[in-house]
């Protein structure tokens, strides 16, 4: 209602037509249903790169829902960069040492601390993005979502709830 009033006032202020512009929020069916098991498998296969892909692909539709909270590109980009750095750190010992496996093992131990920090910050960024999306879904659907579910299962829990909420809207 307030959006229509704002549109009407804006059109009058700029001297345009005062006919109301239809601005309806997208239907919940626009949120893509996805297999949570498939998401877990893709995350394992891609060594975690699927998480920022999932966030990026759904960001626009989630941001168009009726909520004050919006999902930003910056956090998604940070997650992607940290995931790529983490993968590079995992495989770097194999490329930096050519002699024998003991050298690879020693080099891996040198990188282990860096891997831990990269994983920690990537996990924090995923939690930030997940709780932002949780707020969007909670506001739009006027429902409660588990904070523990979001914390422990992040995008997988959110997709599970999206599947449930869009199924109940279409049923």
C-alpha positions in Angstrom: 0.0 0.0 0.0 2.7 2.5 0.9 4.7 1.5 -2.2 1.7 2.4 -4.4 1.3 5.7 -2.6 5.0 6.4 -3.0 4.8 5.6 -6.8 1.8 7.8 -7.2 3.4 10.7 -5.3 6.6 10.3 -7.3 4.7 10.3 -10.6 2.9 13.5 -9.6 6.1 15.1 -8.5 7.8 14.5 -11.8 4.8 15.5 -13.7 4.0 12.1 -15.2 0.8 10.1 -15.3 -0.8 9.7 -11.9 -2.2 6.2 -12.7 -0.9 3.7 -10.2 1.8 1.3 -11.3 1.2 -2.3 -10.4 4.0 -3.3 -8.1 3.3 -6.7 -6.7 5.9 -8.7 -5.0 7.0 -11.8 -6.8 5.2 -15.0 -6.1 6.9 -17.4 -3.6 6.9 -19.9 -6.4 9.7 -17.8 -8.0 12.0 -19.1 -5.3 13.5 -22.2 -6.8 13.0 -25.5 -5.1 16.1 -27.6 -4.9 17.2 -30.9 -3.5 19.1 -30.4 -0.3 20.9 -33.8 -0.8 21.9 -32.6 -4.2 23.2 -29.3 -2.8 25.3 -31.2 -0.2 26.8 -33.4 -3.0 27.5 -30.4 -5.2 29.2 -28.7 -2.2 31.4 -31.7 -1.6 32.3 -32.1 -5.3 33.1 -28.4 -5.8 35.1 -28.2 -2.5 32.7 -25.6 -1.1 32.5 -23.3 -4.2 28.8 -24.2 -4.6 27.9 -22.2 -1.4 28.6 -18.8 -2.9 27.1 -19.9 -6.2 23.9 -20.8 -4.4 23.9 -17.5 -2.6 24.6 -15.5 -5.8 21.9 -17.3 -7.9 19.2 -16.7 -5.3 20.2 -13.2 -4.1 18.1 -11.2 -6.6 14.9 -13.2 -5.9 15.4 -13.1 -2.2 16.1 -9.3 -2.3 12.8 -8.8 -4.2 10.8 -10.3 -1.3 9.1 -8.1 1.2 11.8 -7.5 3.8 13.9 -4.7 5.0 17.0 -6.9 5.0 18.8 -7.4 1.8 21.5 -9.9 0.8 24.6 -8.1 -0.5 27.1 -9.1 -3.2 30.1 -8.2 -1.1 29.7 -11.1 1.4 29.1 -13.5 -1.4 32.3 -12.3 -3.2 34.3 -12.6 0.1 33.0 -16.2 0.5 34.0 -17.1 -3.1 37.5 -15.6 -2.7 38.1 -17.3 0.6 36.9 -20.7 -0.7 39.2 -20.4 -3.7 42.1 -19.4 -1.5 41.4 -22.4 0.7 41.4 -24.8 -2.3 44.7 -23.3 -3.4 46.2 -23.8 0.0 45.1 -27.4 0.1 46.7 -28.2 -3.3 49.8 -25.9 -3.0 52.1 -28.4 -1.3 51.7 -30.8 -4.2 52.8 -28.1 -6.7 55.6 -26.6 -4.5 57.4 -29.8 -3.8 58.5 -32.2 -6.5 60.9 -34.5 -4.7 59.0 -36.9 -2.4 55.9 -37.3 -0.2 57.7 -36.3 3.0 58.4 -32.9 1.5 54.7 -32.6 0.6 53.8 -33.5 4.1 56.1 -31.0 5.6 54.9 -28.3 3.3 51.3 -29.1 4.0 52.0 -28.7 7.8 53.4 -25.2 7.0 50.2 -24.3 5.2 47.9 -25.9 7.8 47.6 -22.8 10.0 46.7 -20.6 7.0 44.1 -23.1 5.9 42.5 -23.0 9.4 42.3 -19.2 9.3 40.9 -19.1 5.8 38.3 -21.7 6.7 37.4 -19.8 9.9 36.8 -16.5 8.0 34.9 -18.3 5.2 32.6 -19.9 7.8 32.0 -16.5 9.4 31.0 -15.0 6.1 28.7 -17.9 5.3 27.0 -17.5 8.7 26.6 -13.8 8.0 25.0 -14.4 4.6 22.8 -17.3 6.0 21.5 -15.2 8.8 20.8 -12.3 6.4 18.8 -14.7 4.2 17.1 -16.1 7.3 15.9 -12.6 8.2 14.6 -12.0 4.6 12.6 -15.3 4.6 11.3 -14.7 8.2 10.1 -11.2 7.3 8.5 -12.1 4.0 6.8 -15.3 5.0 6.0 -14.1 8.6 7.3 -17.3 10.0 9.9 -18.5 12.5 13.1 -20.1 11.4 15.5 -21.9 13.7 18.6 -20.0 14.6 20.4 -23.3 15.5 19.3 -24.8 12.2 20.7 -21.7 10.3 23.9 -21.8 12.4 24.7 -25.5 12.0 23.3 -26.2 8.5 23.4 -22.7 6.8 22.2 -22.7 3.2 21.0 -26.3 3.4 18.6 -25.5 6.2 17.4 -22.3 4.4 16.8 -24.3 1.2 14.9 -26.9 3.1 12.7 -24.2 4.6 12.3 -22.5 1.2 11.1 -25.8 -0.2 8.6 -26.2 2.6 7.3 -22.6 2.4 6.9 -22.5 -1.3 5.2 -26.0 -1.3 2.7 -24.8 1.3 2.0 -21.6 -0.7 1.3 -23.5 -3.9 -0.8 -26.3 -2.2 
